[in-house]
Amino acid sequence: MNVHMLAGQTSPLLADAAVLLHFGYLAFLTFGGFLVWRSPRAIWPHLAAVAWAIGVVVVRYPCPLTDLERHFRPSVGERSFIERYLEGVIYPEGHMDTARLVVVVIVAISYAGILRRRRPAVARPGD
């Protein structure tokens, strides 16, 4: 088998893998706090995911998964993963801030649940 032919077949698969990892990351970012309710050790990777998301949004860290996809699928151009796969599909175009706010609210609710579950039950008078 020709090495160039194999490389040509592998690149789209690697690009697809980067896209799947992106979706997985976003799902974990959004809903991973609820996973912590059942598996408390998941808090550390979730905190890392939240920290990375804050860095991407606030500090403008480049996303390595977007860079991987661009490398293996040059036809995607300069549009980000979010612009290509979510905006206009999952939520209306031009509503990025609203989508981010929804994610923040979901994460905050999950973390409130974590704190509530960790707090010891208070005995009520008469119990």
C-alpha positions in Angstrom: 0.0 0.0 0.0 1.3 3.4 -0.9 2.2 5.5 2.2 0.8 8.7 0.6 -2.5 6.9 0.0 -2.6 5.7 3.6 -1.9 9.3 4.8 -4.7 10.6 2.7 -7.1 8.2 4.3 -5.9 8.8 7.8 -6.1 12.6 7.8 -9.9 12.8 7.5 -10.2 10.2 10.3 -7.9 12.2 12.5 -9.9 15.4 11.7 -13.1 13.5 12.6 -11.5 12.3 15.8 -10.7 15.9 16.7 -14.3 16.9 16.1 -15.6 14.1 18.3 -13.2 15.1 21.0 -14.5 18.6 20.7 -18.1 17.5 21.2 -17.0 15.3 24.1 -15.2 18.1 25.7 -18.2 20.5 25.4 -20.5 17.9 26.7 -18.2 17.2 29.7 -17.8 20.9 30.3 -21.5 21.5 30.3 -22.8 18.4 32.1 -19.7 17.0 33.9 -20.6 18.8 37.2 -23.6 16.4 37.4 -21.2 13.5 36.9 -19.4 14.7 40.1 -22.6 14.1 42.0 -22.1 10.3 41.5 -18.3 10.3 41.1 -16.7 12.9 43.3 -13.2 12.3 41.8 -14.5 13.7 38.5 -14.3 17.2 40.1 -10.6 17.6 39.2 -10.9 16.9 35.4 -14.1 19.0 35.4 -12.4 21.9 37.1 -9.6 21.6 34.5 -12.2 21.7 31.7 -13.8 24.8 33.3 -10.5 26.5 33.7 -9.6 25.8 30.1 -12.9 27.1 28.9 -12.4 30.3 30.8 -8.9 30.6 29.3 -10.3 30.2 25.8 -13.1 32.7 26.3 -11.4 35.3 28.5 -7.6 35.0 27.7 -8.2 33.7 24.1 -6.1 30.6 24.4 -6.0 28.9 21.1 -7.9 25.6 21.1 -5.6 22.7 20.3 -8.5 20.6 19.0 -9.4 23.2 16.4 -5.7 23.4 15.4 -5.6 19.6 15.0 -8.7 19.6 12.8 -7.3 22.4 10.7 -4.1 20.5 10.3 -5.8 17.3 9.2 -8.6 19.0 7.2 -7.2 22.2 5.7 -10.5 22.8 3.9 -12.2 24.0 7.1 -10.3 27.3 6.8 -10.1 29.7 9.7 -13.6 29.2 11.1 -13.6 27.7 14.6 -15.2 24.5 15.7 -18.0 26.5 17.3 -18.7 28.5 14.2 -18.8 25.4 12.0 -20.7 22.9 14.0 -22.7 24.7 16.7 -23.6 28.3 15.6 -26.7 28.1 13.5 -27.2 24.4 14.3 -27.4 24.1 18.1 -28.2 27.7 18.7 -29.0 30.7 16.4 -26.1 32.5 14.8 -25.0 35.6 16.7 -26.0 34.2 20.0 -22.6 33.0 21.2 -22.9 35.0 24.5 -26.3 33.5 25.2 -25.0 30.0 24.6 -22.0 30.7 26.9 -24.3 32.0 29.6 -26.5 28.9 29.4 -23.4 26.7 29.9 -22.3 28.9 32.9 -25.8 28.5 34.4 -25.8 24.7 33.9 -22.3 24.4 35.4 -23.3 26.7 38.3 -26.4 24.6 39.0 -24.4 21.4 39.0 -21.8 22.9 41.4 -24.6 24.1 43.7 -25.8 20.5 43.8 -22.3 19.4 44.6 -22.1 21.8 47.5 -25.5 20.8 48.7 -24.6 17.1 48.6 -21.4 17.7 50.5 -23.0 19.7 53.3 -23.9 17.5 56.3 -27.5 17.2 57.0 -28.7 19.4 59.9 -30.8 17.7 62.5 -34.1 19.5 62.9 -35.6 20.0 66.4 -37.9 17.1 67.3 -36.0 14.5 65.2 
